């Protein structure tokens, strides 16, 4: 049962008098409108008499008058939802009170726009937030990720709509079951999309190269990238050759210690933009690569390819014990451990292990070994910082030794105390020792 309480009932219960909402101004205003509505010929002279367009009182200023570099008519259009034209049959004047209210509203709007520009400039000092100012602000990177996600969702929706439209057209125009045949392998498919997908995944569309015999999709592209007898681009540092200039420029970053891409949420930095995009997905939680056979998702395509091996059959079989594996690397590790009796000895306690992974787990659990304490197991920027710190410590030790025990007869070679700490890494470059030559002058 629903009970509604009126103001009179509430005033009796609480002994509080509620004021009437109609003010004297509203009563006068309503009387003014009543006079206009009661006049039957007022519609013919609304646009000619000096009547305020807002409150219907006596107007004093035409709507074509300009305030703040725009006319009153345009200012009312920008602030309200009213369509005002100079050719309509409505009043063309405004009173002084409504004009003051309009000026206050225009000043408020202008202040809001100026403050919004200043706040946006504080967040993005490079300019317009839609422009590419990466990697100076994390807001730009979040905007890029959001735009990429919106574009991907939009493309998926368009593809889904197109697929449904084609299915409806096929059902209306061709009620018969049409078949699509793959000419190289004679396989039949119900739709053309499945035939195109089959040609992309299967080996039937690949052609053999006449030079190397490799099965490729495009012979022209394969010949241009692999068998083109042209001028190779050579690296001046290590002598490695590349067929394309872009690959050489990408390779030259290996020989430098400049990291141009930084993460705004953690100390991570990288030389390539691709690695920073992959790293930022660890903060955003985005996993765009999906497995076609299970709901698993991954950050990068390499992890997806490793996961796909779990859905494949074990093709690599051992000839001695007929044990099968999914990869050739796992087969060789099994062969060395079980049949060649190759052991991996712990440097701390001397215990032997068949597999290298078991040795690492043992050292981490029992000897407090750092999980990434091996070459290539840590990011490039950390390797560079660690090597620079080692060099600085060695230089500081040598300087302290020279101060305490000065020996001006023999000048030591700076490579003697730095060379044993250097190693060649596939991830990072070799850091050259920095020597202060003024110490021996």
Phi, psi and omega in degrees: 000128183257131181243128179253130180255129177267173180294325179294317179295319180294323179292326177290322181288313185266351183058043178237133180266127179268130182289155177284140184284340181278115178272166177301325180296320181294322179296316178296321181294318179296322177297321179296318178292325179296323178296320180291321183287332180284338179282119184284335182259014183287335181294334181282338184240019177294317183281348183262327182277162181273079179247138180290133180289339185266309187248359177068017174269193181287122179269155183230349186224132180292155179288345179278357179290141183265136171226135180054048175065021174207153181286162183296325180297315178292326178295320178294322178297319183288333183266333184240183180258017186268137178263109182248127178237155180283345184259358182282172184261028179257170183300149183241026181229168178216144180276171184291322180294315178294327178294320177295320177297321179294320178296319178297317179295322178294319178295320178297317178297317180295319178296320178298317180293319179294317179295324178296319178296319180294318178296319178293328177290328176293318180290323182227088182291347181284344179136223182295129181295341178283342177283161185275100178247018181294140005254040186283337182219139180290339178293323177297318181293320177296323178295320178296317179297319180295319179294321177297318179295319179295319178295319179295317178295323179293318178295321178294320178295320178296318179296321179293319178295319179296320179295316178295321179296319178294321178296319178294320178295320178294323179291326181280311187281317186238090178290342179283156179280107179272139183245144178243125187249136175272116187293323181291321185246002176060031176267145185249138182230148182285331181232161181287329179296320178292328176293318178295319178296323178295319181291334178283323186269323185282167180272000186290335180270357180277148180239149182275137177284136182289341183267307184253348179078009181282141178277118183228159178279321181238113179292320183296316180293321178296318179293324182290324185269336187244325186241017178285125182266071180237193181282122178273146180267120188254140176281130183285344182271309184247352177082007180286142185251146181225143179282342183235143181295325182297323178291325177295317179296321177294325179287328183296339177293340179293329185270009179238162178248027180264126179247107186268351184239122186239149175266134182277351184254343181208172184286006184294142175211154185214169179269338182242147180291329183298317181292327177291323177296318177297321180291321182295336178291340175289334177274320182277340181079012181280132177228086188281346184266117185247146176278137182283343185253347179210165183283014182288141178234154186219162182279318183233162183290335180294319177294326177294320179295323176294322180291327181298335179295335180289339179267355181266162177281156180281102186267336184267112184249141178281133182284344184264321181238001177061027174274136187255150179222162181273335181233157178289330179296317178296326178294317180293321177297320178295320181295316180291325184281317188269321188255331177265348177058044177272125184250152176245115188266138176283131182286345183269312185241354177079012180283143183261143179226149180283321183246147181292327179295324177293325178295318180295317178298321179296317181292325180290319184282318189259332185244012176055041178281141178293141187297327182249033181273061175205163186293128180086357182266003178229159180299160184298319183294328177289322176299316181296317179295322180293318179293322177295323178294321178297317179297317180296321178295317179296319179295321180294320177297317181295322180293319177296323179293321179292327180288318182285319181236083181289134179220103184268356182280319184241131178259118183287154177278127182294343180283345185291325184259002179246332190294327183286347179262003184263149174211159180265122182241143176285342183272316184237167181277169174279127183271124179281143180291136178262118186241133177274104185287346180290345181289334182256002179278000000 
